[in-house]
Every structure is written in C-alpha cells, then in structure tokens.
C-alpha cells in the first residue's frame, strides 16, 4: 500500500463506522500492546486554545531536552500534522508504517467480529504507536471533541490534565449551556491527578472545581489576574504573569492574539506541576515560548494578511478583544463557516465589535459549507458596511488583498477556510 492509499483509506472511515466507548478504545490499544501508556502523558481539553497550550508545552519540554510526542487535531493541510515527534510532523514513510501496523490490528478485530475504529480513533492509535516507537518521554494529547467520551480519555493515568476555556461549541453533542460543556471537558479529570484550568468563566469554573474535589484531584485555577499585558504589536505581545512564581518576569510571545496569554499561562502552570524542580528554568522557558508559531492562530501569512482559526462565538469574541487591544481601525474581514457552527452569532459579533471597511464572505470545499450567498445575506442583515460575496476562496483572498491596501486583512470563521487559504497562499502563490 502507498502513503496516498493509506490517506484515502482513513478519509473513507467516517462513511462506515461510529464513535465507540472508552472500553472499546482500551481494547483497541491493548491489542497493539498499549503503546505509549508507560510514558508521562499530559491530557488537554477545552473549547478553544487546546492546540496552542499543547504547542507551548511542547516547546518548553524540548528546550529542557525531553523527547516529546504531540497528538493534535484538526489538521490544516495534511493528516501528518496530527502526529508530531519533537518538532517534526511524521513523514510519509513513518505515517505509512504505523498505518499498516494499526490496519493489521483492525483486520484482526474484524476477524473477531469487532467493529472498525472511527476516523479519530484510528489516528489516535497511529499516534500512540508512533510515539512509543520514537521512545518519547512525554506525550501531549489534545482531545478531539469534548473530553469525557473522547478516545484520548482512554488514558487512565495521565501526569496532569489541563482544561482551557469552555464556551458554546458542538452543542448538539456536548450540551447547550456552558456548564454542560464544562462537565464534558471535566470528564478528563482523574482521581488524584493535578488539573490546571482556565477559571475565567464562573459557571464552567464551578463545574470543574466540583469534579476535581470529588476526585481529590489537586486543582489550580487561573483567573483574569493570571497575566498583564505590558506591550502589544501586530508582531508580538509582552506580558507578565500576575500570580505565579515569576510575577516580575517579562514573557514574550509571537503574534498578536491576546488569548494566547492565558494559553501560555496554562501551559507553564501545567509544566510547573509535572516537571521536577531542577527543570524549572524560566530563562530557558521564556526562550522556548517566544519561539512558538502556531499555524492559523493570528498568523501573519503574508504582510498584513492574518489567518485566525476562530470558528465559534467564544473564539470570535477573543478575536474581537485582540483587535480592540491593537486599536485596529476598519480592517478587511474575510469569513466563511460550516453549517453546524453558530455562524449567525459569529457574524453578529463581527458586525457589532469589528467595524470592518468591508466584509468578504466565501465558501469552503466541504459538504457542510454554508453557501457564500447565504453568508452574504447574514452579514447584510447586520451591518450597513459593504459586504462582498466571493464563492471561490482564491478570488476572495485576492479581493481581500486588493481592498486591504494600507489595511490589515483578517481571515476567520473556519479551520477549513484557514487550511484552504494557507494552501492557496503558500503553495499556489495567491496574493504574491
């Protein structure tokens, strides 16, 4: 089998299987020899910010000489992005090798009358196998959806758990209140295992604290005073940690997403919990944090053109907070969304809080896309400012660049959009 055939096989999985129980996942992993379960595992859940928290932790661990595996989702362009050892995503040959080993296990399950793993479950198995074979010391696991029933929650003895901001997203699966969603995220908390969490939303914080108390899990809540902005530009943010051991230290992160300050703070608090004291070296940690570039999170892909993966109301509010902190005036906004997201709420936030010079709407190449014409009507009902409908993403980003002369261009609303625009701009040289 070739790499391309392996990818095609995985992409077909959602058509013939469903999500399974944690008992099923544990049996699946056991059939492979429980790969990676003997490593130090950091488990991360939350509505927004999970990937960034994981990326910051990965950078610090590598700076301290720890071999690290990082399982993340979704990918922007290639499935390989989901499986990262140290700083490198798995190459095609490595991907194919672990695919074939997992496929052999799955074929054995089929012979025993056991159903096929889901798309995410199959990739999770591949990642754990890859990490074990690479002999990593730490494994960073980002949940796919929720937490309580997520395949990654088959891990029974993590070293620490982290819960980022909880807000409304995937309401059809996780509940329609912040408290219900927080309860799903809190499902990753394990008896006696420390938990670090974003406590800025009171309802979510109460749920998480109650779960931690019930399981006698040491709990550290980070609130609004956990950090303070000292300087912000479109290239970087300098901030101090307001309630930590190093409160007088100045930390610098790349990009201008103000939400990243909480993500860095969560990452550092988790590492302060899990690493031995001799590894707490803030000088080296600051160097590692300042080196992180997380694709699609206020990423300046071309001069003045930013990609941000905000794809739910909470993330769009955080995006608007960033533009306010920057003092941004009349930027160009390029937007698209999938139909199972609250795109009308996101549009309302953008129209109320971001006074764009023009809103450009497009549509992604996915069966769940919202037609650009419909998105155009959604925006026109909410703003008197110009709204431009460009169904083709390539056309949309070219128009955004043309209209954005002298202004910043922000592309948001869907990770599918961000992946498509990244490909167009970096591989097909659109906007150059």
For each residue, the residues with C-beta under 8 A, 3 or more apart:
1: 5 6 9 96 99 100
2: 5 6 96
3: 6 7 92 93 95 96
4: 7 8
5: 1 2 8 9
6: 1 2 3 9 10 95 96 99 100 103
7: 3 4 10 11 79
8: 4 5 11 12
9: 1 5 6 12 13 99 103
10: 6 7 13 79 99 119 122 123
11: 7 8 14 119
12: 8 9 15 16
13: 9 10 16 17 116 117 118 119 122
14: 11 17 118 119
15: 12
16: 12 13 116
17: 13 14 115 116 117 118 119
18: 115 118
19: 118 120 121 149 151
20: 24 25 28 115 117 118 121 151
21: 24 25 149
22: 25 26 149 151 153 154
23: 26 27
24: 20 21 27 28 114 115
25: 20 21 22 28 29 117 121 124 151 154
26: 22 23 29 30 154
27: 23 24 30 31 114
28: 20 24 25 31 32 105 109 117 121 125
29: 25 26 32 34 35 37 125 128 154
30: 26 27 33 34
31: 27 28 105 108 109
32: 28 29 35 101 102 105 125 128 129
33: 30
34: 29 30 37 38
35: 29 32 128 129 131 132 133
36: 39 41 69 128 129 131 132 136 139
37: 29 34 41 128 155 157
38: 34
39: 36 69 131 132 136 137 138 139
40: 137 138 139 159 274
41: 36 37 138 139 140 141 155 157 158 159
42: 54 57 138 139 140 141 158 159 160 161 162 270 274
43: 141 143 152 153 155 158 160 161 162 188
44: 50 53 54 140 141 142 143 161 162 163 164
45: 50 143 146 147 150 161 162 163 164 185 187 188
46: 49 50 53 143 162 163 164 165 166 185 198
47: 164 165 166 167 168 169 181 185 312 314 315
48: 164 165 167 169 259 312 314 315 318
49: 46 52 53 164 165 198 259 262 263 266
50: 44 45 46 53 54 142 143 164
51: 54 55 72 142 294 297
52: 49 55 56 260 263 294 297
53: 44 46 49 50 56 57 162 164 263 266 267 270
54: 42 44 50 51 57 58 70 72 140 142 267
55: 51 52 58 59 70 292 294
56: 52 53 59 60 263 264 267 268 288 289 292
57: 42 53 54 60 61 140 267 270 271
58: 54 55 61 62 68 70 84 87 140
59: 55 56 62 63 288 289 291 292
60: 56 57 63 64 267 268 271 284 285 288 289
61: 57 58 64 66 68 138 140 271
62: 58 59 65 66 68 86 87 288
63: 59 60 284 285 287 288
64: 60 61 275 279 281 284
65: 62
66: 61 62 137 138
67: 85 86 134 135 136 137 138
68: 58 61 62 85 86 136 137 138 139 140
69: 36 39 83 84 85 127 130 131 134 136 138 139 140
70: 54 55 58 84 85 139 140 142
71: 82 83 84 123 124 127 128 131 139 140 141 142 152
72: 51 54 75 81 82 84 142
73: 82 120 123 142 144
74: 82 415
75: 72 78 79 80 81 82 419
76: 81 295 296 415 418 419 422
77: 81 419 422 423
78: 75 81 89
79: 7 10 75 82 95 123
80: 75 83 89 90 91 92 95
81: 72 75 76 77 78 84 89
82: 71 72 73 74 75 79 89 123 127
83: 69 71 80 89 90 95 98 123 126 127 130
84: 58 69 70 71 72 81 87 88 89 90
85: 67 68 69 70 88 90 130 131 134 136
86: 62 67 68 136
87: 58 62 84
88: 84 85 91
89: 78 80 81 82 83 84
90: 80 83 84 85 94 95 98 130
91: 80 88 94 95
92: 3 80 95 96
93: 3 96 97
94: 90 91 97 98 130
95: 3 6 79 80 83 90 91 92 98 99 126
96: 1 2 3 6 92 93 99 100
97: 93 94 100 101
98: 83 90 94 95 101 102 126 129 130 133
99: 1 6 9 10 95 96 102 103 126
100: 1 6 96 97 103 104
101: 32 97 98 104 105 129
102: 32 98 99 105 106 122 125 126 129
103: 6 9 99 100 106 107
104: 100 101 107 108
105: 28 31 32 101 102 108 109 125
106: 102 103 109 110 116 117 122
107: 103 104 110 111
108: 31 104 105 111 112
109: 28 31 105 106 112 114 115 116
110: 106 107 113 114 116
111: 107 108
112: 108 109
113: 110
114: 24 27 109 110
115: 17 18 20 24 109
116: 13 16 17 106 109 110 122
117: 13 17 20 25 28 106 121 122 125
118: 13 14 17 18 19 20 121 122 151
119: 10 11 13 14 17 122 123
120: 19 73 123 124 144 145 151
121: 19 20 25 28 117 118 124 125 151
122: 10 13 102 106 116 117 118 119 125 126
123: 10 71 73 79 82 83 119 120 126 127
124: 25 71 120 121 127 128 144 151 152
125: 28 29 32 102 105 117 121 122 128 129
126: 83 95 98 99 102 122 123 129 130
127: 69 71 82 83 123 124 130 131
128: 29 32 35 36 37 71 124 125 131 132 139
129: 32 35 36 98 101 102 125 126 132 133
130: 69 83 85 90 94 98 126 127 133 134
131: 35 36 39 69 71 85 127 128 134 136 139
132: 35 36 39 128 129 135 136
133: 35 98 129 130
134: 67 69 85 130 131
135: 67 132
136: 36 39 67 68 69 85 86 131 132 139
137: 39 40 66 67 68
138: 39 40 41 42 61 66 67 68 69 159
139: 36 39 40 41 42 68 69 70 71 128 131 136
140: 41 42 44 54 57 58 61 68 69 70 71
141: 41 42 43 44 71 152 155 158
142: 44 50 51 54 70 71 72 73 152
143: 43 44 45 46 50 146 147 150 152 153 185 188
144: 73 120 124 150 151 152
145: 120 150 170 173 174
146: 45 143 149 150 170 173 174 181 184 185 187
147: 45 143 150 153 163 184 185 186 187 188
148: 153 183 184 185 186 187 188
149: 19 21 22 146 153 184 187
150: 45 143 144 145 146 147 153 188
151: 19 20 22 25 118 120 121 124 144 154
152: 43 71 124 141 142 143 144 155 188
153: 22 43 143 147 148 149 150 187 188
154: 22 25 26 29 151
155: 37 41 43 141 152 158
156: 190
157: 37 41 190 193
158: 41 42 43 141 155 161 188 190 193
159: 40 41 42 138 193 274
160: 42 43 193 194 195 196 270 273 274
161: 42 43 44 45 158 188 189 190 193 194 195 196 217
162: 42 43 44 45 46 53 195 196 197 266 267 270
163: 44 45 46 147 166 182 185 186 188 189 195 196 197 198 208
164: 44 45 46 47 48 49 50 53 197 198 262 263 266
165: 46 47 48 49 198 200 201 204 259 262 314
166: 46 47 163 178 181 182 185 198 201 204 208
167: 47 48 178 181 201 312 313 314 315
168: 47 171 176 178 181 312 313 314 342
169: 47 48 174 181 311 312 313 314 341
170: 145 146 173 174 181
171: 168 174 175 176 181 342
172: 340
173: 145 146 170
174: 145 146 169 170 171 180 181 184
175: 171 179 180 181 183 184
176: 168 171 180
177: 180 181 203
178: 166 167 168 181 182 201 203 204
179: 175 182 183 203 204 206 207
180: 174 175 176 177 183 184
181: 47 146 166 167 168 169 170 171 174 175 177 178 184 185 204
182: 163 166 178 179 185 186 201 203 204 205 207 208
183: 148 175 179 180 186 187 207 211
184: 146 147 148 149 174 175 180 181 187
185: 45 46 47 143 146 147 148 163 166 181 182 188 204 208
186: 147 148 163 182 183 189 207 208 211 212
187: 45 146 147 148 149 153 183 184 211
188: 43 45 143 147 148 150 152 153 158 161 163 185
189: 161 163 186 193 195 208 211 212 215 217
190: 156 157 158 161 193 215 217
191: 215 216 217
192: 215 216 217 218
193: 157 158 159 160 161 189 190 215 217
194: 160 161 217 218 219 220 273 274
195: 160 161 162 163 189 208 212 217 218 219 220
196: 160 161 162 163 220 222 266 269 270 273
197: 162 163 164 205 208 219 220 221 222 266
198: 46 49 163 164 165 166 201 204 222 262 266
199: 204 205 208 209 221 222 223
200: 165 205 222 223 224 262
201: 165 166 167 178 182 198 204 205
202: 205 206
203: 177 178 179 182 206 207
204: 165 166 178 179 181 182 185 198 199 201 207 208
205: 182 197 199 200 201 202 208 209 221
206: 179 202 203 209 210
207: 179 182 183 186 203 204 210 211
208: 163 166 182 185 186 189 195 197 199 204 205 211 212 219 221
209: 199 205 206 212 213 219 221
210: 206 207 213 214
211: 183 186 187 189 207 208 214 215 217
212: 186 189 195 208 209 215 217 218 219
213: 209 210 216 217 219
214: 210 211
215: 189 190 191 192 193 211 212
216: 191 192 213
217: 161 189 190 191 192 193 194 195 211 212 213
218: 192 194 195 212 273
219: 194 195 197 208 209 212 213
220: 194 195 196 197 269 273
221: 197 199 205 208 209
222: 196 197 198 199 200 226 243 262 265 266 269
223: 199 200 226 243
224: 200
225: 228 242 243
226: 222 223 241 242 243 244 261 262 265
227: 239 240 241 242 261 262 264 265
228: 225 239 240 242
229: 232 237 238 239 258 261 325
230: 238 239 240 250
231: 236 237 238
232: 229 236 237 238 256 258 325 326
233: 236 237 256 326
234: 256 300 326 408
235: 254 255 256 300
236: 231 232 233 252 253 254 255 256 290
237: 229 231 232 233 252 253 255 256 257 258 260 261
238: 229 230 231 232 250 251 252
239: 227 228 229 230 250 251 253 261
240: 227 228 230 247 248 249 250 251
241: 226 227 244 246 247 249 251 265 268
242: 225 226 227 228 247
243: 222 223 225 226 247
244: 226 241 247 265 268 269 272
245: 272 280
246: 241 249 282
247: 240 241 242 243 244
248: 240
249: 240 241 246 282 286
250: 230 238 239 240
251: 238 239 240 241 264 286 289 290
252: 236 237 238 286 289 290
253: 236 237 239 260 261 264 289 290 292
254: 235 236 290 291 292 293
255: 235 236 237 260 293 294 297 298 299 300
256: 232 233 234 235 236 237 298 322 325 326
257: 237 260 297 298 308 318 319 322
258: 229 232 237 261 318 321 322 325
259: 48 49 165 262 263 315 318 321 322
260: 52 237 253 255 257 263 264 297 298
261: 226 227 229 237 239 253 258 264 265
262: 49 164 165 198 200 222 226 227 259 265 266
263: 49 52 53 56 164 259 260 266 267
264: 56 227 251 253 260 261 267 268 289
265: 222 226 227 241 244 261 262 268 269
266: 49 53 162 164 196 197 198 222 262 263 269 270
267: 53 54 56 57 60 162 263 264 270 271 289
268: 56 60 241 244 264 265 271 272 285 289
269: 196 220 222 244 265 266 272 273
270: 42 53 57 160 162 196 266 267 273 274
271: 57 60 61 267 268 274 275 280 285
272: 244 245 268 269 275 280
273: 160 194 196 218 220 269 270
274: 40 42 159 160 194 270 271
275: 64 271 272 279 280
276: 279
277: 280
278:
279: 64 275 276
280: 245 271 272 275 277 285
281: 64 284 285
282: 246 249 285 286
283: 286 287
284: 60 63 64 281 287 288
285: 60 63 268 271 280 281 282 288 289
286: 249 251 252 282 283 289 290
287: 63 283 284 290 291
288: 56 59 60 62 63 284 285 291 292
289: 56 59 60 251 252 253 264 267 268 285 286 292
290: 236 251 252 253 254 286 287
291: 59 254 287 288
292: 55 56 59 253 254 288 289
293: 254 255 299
294: 51 52 55 255 297 299
295: 76 299 307 422
296: 76 299 307 308 309 415 418 419 422
297: 51 52 255 257 260 294 308 309
298: 255 256 257 260 306 307 308 322
299: 255 293 294 295 296 306 307 308
300: 234 235 255 303 304 305 306
301: 305 306 307 421 422 425 426
302: 305 401 425 431 432
303: 300
304: 300 404 407 408 409
305: 300 301 302 397 400 401 404 408 409 411 425 431
306: 298 299 300 301 408 409 410 411
307: 295 296 298 299 301 411 412 418 421 422
308: 257 296 297 298 299 319 410 411 412 418
309: 296 297 315 412 414 415 418
310: 315 316 318 319 346 412 413
311: 169 315 337 338 341 346 412 413 414 415
312: 47 48 167 168 169 315 316 341 342 346
313: 167 168 169 316 317 342 345 346 349
314: 47 48 165 167 168 169 317 318
315: 47 48 167 259 309 310 311 312 318 319
316: 310 312 313 319 320 346 349 350 412 413
317: 313 314 320 321 349 353
318: 48 257 258 259 310 314 315 321 322
319: 257 308 310 315 316 322 323 354 410 412
320: 316 317 323 324 349 350 353 354
321: 258 259 317 318 324 325
322: 256 257 258 259 298 318 319 325 326
323: 319 320 326 328 331 353 354 410
324: 320 321 327 328 353
325: 229 232 256 258 321 322
326: 232 233 234 256 322 323
327: 324
328: 323 324 331 354 408
329: 355
330: 355 356 357 407
331: 323 328 354 356 357 404 407 408 409 410
332: 356 357 358 360 400 403 404 407 408 409 410
333: 350 354 356 358 359 360 410 412
334: 360 361 362 396 397 400 409 410 411 412 417 421
335: 346 347 350 359 360 361 362 375 379 411 412 413 417
336: 361 362 363 364 369 370 372 375 393 396 413 414 416 417
337: 311 341 343 346 370 375 413 414 417
338: 311 341 343 364 366 368 369 370 414 416
339: 343 368 369 370
340: 172 368
341: 169 311 312 337 338 346 414
342: 168 171 312 313 345 346
343: 337 338 339 346 347 370 375 378 413
344: 347 348 378
345: 313 342 348 349
346: 310 311 312 313 316 335 337 341 342 343 349 350 413
347: 335 343 344 350 351 375 378 379 382
348: 344 345 351 352 382
349: 313 316 317 320 345 346 352 353 354
350: 316 320 333 335 346 347 353 354 356 359 379
351: 347 348 354 359 379 382 383 385
352: 348 349 382
353: 317 320 323 324 349 350
354: 319 320 323 328 331 333 349 350 351
355: 329 330 385
356: 330 331 332 333 350 359 385
357: 330 331 332 385 386 403 407
358: 332 333 385 386 387 388 403
359: 333 335 350 351 356 379 383 385 386 387 388
360: 332 333 334 335 387 388 389 390 396 399 400 403
361: 334 335 336 372 375 376 379 387 388 389 390 396
362: 334 335 336 372 375 390 391 392 393 395 396 417
363: 336 369 370 371 372 375 391 393
364: 336 338 369 393 414 416 417 420
365: 369 393 416 420
366: 338 369 416
367:
368: 338 339 340
369: 336 338 339 363 364 365 366 416
370: 336 337 338 339 343 363 374 375
371: 363 374 375 391
372: 336 361 362 363 375 376 389 390 391
373: 376 377 389 391
374: 370 371 377 378
375: 335 336 337 343 347 361 362 363 370 371 372 378 379 389
376: 361 372 373 379 380 387 388 389
377: 373 374 380 381
378: 343 344 347 374 375 381 382
379: 335 347 350 351 359 361 375 376 382 383 387
380: 376 377 383 387
381: 377 378
382: 347 348 351 352 378 379
383: 351 359 379 380 387
384:
385: 351 355 356 357 358 359
386: 357 358 359
387: 358 359 360 361 376 379 380 383
388: 358 359 360 361 376 399 403
389: 360 361 372 373 375 376
390: 360 361 362 372 393 395 396 399
391: 362 363 371 372 373 395 396
392: 362 395 396
393: 336 362 363 364 365 390 396 397 417 420 421 424
394: 397 398 424 428 430
395: 362 390 391 392 398 399
396: 334 336 360 361 362 390 391 392 393 399 400
397: 305 334 393 394 400 401 411 421 424 425 430 431
398: 394 395 401 402 430 431
399: 360 388 390 395 396 402 403
400: 305 332 334 360 396 397 403 404 409 411
401: 302 305 397 398 404 405 409 431
402: 398 399 405
403: 332 357 358 360 388 399 400 407
404: 304 305 331 332 400 401 407 408 409
405: 401 402
406:
407: 304 330 331 332 357 403 404
408: 234 304 305 306 328 331 332 404
409: 304 305 306 331 332 334 400 401 404
410: 306 308 319 323 331 332 333 334
411: 305 306 307 308 334 335 397 400 417 418 421
412: 307 308 309 310 311 316 319 333 334 335 417 418
413: 310 311 316 335 336 337 343 346 417
414: 309 311 336 337 338 341 364 417 418
415: 74 76 296 309 311 418 419
416: 336 338 364 365 366 369 419 420
417: 334 335 336 337 362 364 393 411 412 413 414 420 421
418: 76 296 307 308 309 411 412 414 415 421 422
419: 75 76 77 296 415 416 422 423
420: 364 365 393 416 417 423 424
421: 301 307 334 393 397 411 417 418 424 425
422: 76 77 295 296 301 307 418 419 425 426
423: 77 419 420 426 427 428
424: 393 394 397 420 421 427 428 430 431
425: 301 302 305 397 421 422 428 429 430 431 432
426: 301 422 423
427: 423 424
428: 394 423 424 425
429: 425 432
430: 394 397 398 424 425
431: 302 305 397 398 401 424 425
432: 302 425 429
